[in-house]
Amino acid sequence: MMSLLVNKLQLINVLLLQVIVFSLPLYQKFIPLFIALFALTGLILFFNSSYKFKLSKANVFLLIFYCVLGLGLFATENLKAGTFDLEVKMSLFIFPILFSLVEYEKTILQKIVRSLVYGVFIFFIVAIYFACKTYVVKDDGLHYFLYSRLSPIVHPSYMSMYIVVAIAFILNYLKDGVYIFYTQKLSLLVVGFLFLINFMVLSKIGVIISVLLLFYYIFFWIKSSKKYILGSSLVITMLLLFYVSYVSVGYVAQRVDEFVSVFDFEKDNSNKSSGVRMHIWKHAVKLVQEKPILGHGTGDVKDVLIERYEDSNLTLAIKHGYNAHNQFFQILISSGLIGLFIFLLSAYLGARSNLFFLGFVIISFFYMSVESILENQAGTIFFGLFFSLLSQKSLLKS
């Protein structure tokens, strides 16, 4: 009787994990409730099994990083903002513990990736429906099918990160002859569809990463299969499709031109999202130089940044109350070199052991280079969950 109950709880525990991941691209309001239920089932399973509590080194240092942020409250002048920041980052504390209570089978990672993809697909269907509806009524351009108009609830950068991580996992499995979506052709079709959605979401860094990722796996496939003509044709087709979209769709051209204009140092780009980042990072560097070791305090990052924006009249940054738009600068300003070192060490300890973790960290760090990914629950839940899950050696191929 007890073993039957435990088996059912294991199924519920895994199902709740899938629901959390499935909900990320769709509606995140109820995710804290699902996490609480996931934690409850995990604790019951732990106390009804002989499994010993096991914290990987990567998860140990992620917990230490969170504790460092907590200690940063003693240095902050804005305690309210500091406690809110800890609340937002709670996933970095909870998930390392929860994934140390239960040992999962290898196949769970495939189930979770499928759940993430299904969530992205449903997001896309709903988004296209509303985009079509708006387009028919207003009829003033295709931009309703792109960027924040396509993804108004979840910021395009976070949506793109979900998609690109899913693409990376599917391709990595394909490389090893494992088909998450049952057959090789279907899995490749899913990758192609995800690539299309990612392009329509139009996160600049997301498009760059996904293109580099696809090129890497295409070149790997060409090398292993020796199908040089077909592989070269795929690369050329991708480049042509991008060029056609650049020429034909004004909003795509606008996003590309905005990115390129960042490298025109004689031009004032402070009123553009890409250009303003360069100004923000200059201020971030100066703030880091002021307090390099311990930082300015967990709750004071935005306050000290906005002071600098006001001094240099960065209108766009003041209007939107921008954070550092770079997670590494964000950590340096809040908790200094100590905080950044511990965070990077936790990532290194996980990434050195397997390719899945390494790929996840590399992709996450790319996004963190232009966004403060961990300043929003859409980022912390996703990062904390996958980081902690991938720390379980039982999931991963040797």
Order of alpha helices (4+ residues) and beta strands (2+ residues): alpha-alpha-alpha-alpha-alpha-alpha-alpha-alpha-alpha-alpha-alpha-alpha-alpha-alpha-alpha-alpha-alpha-alpha
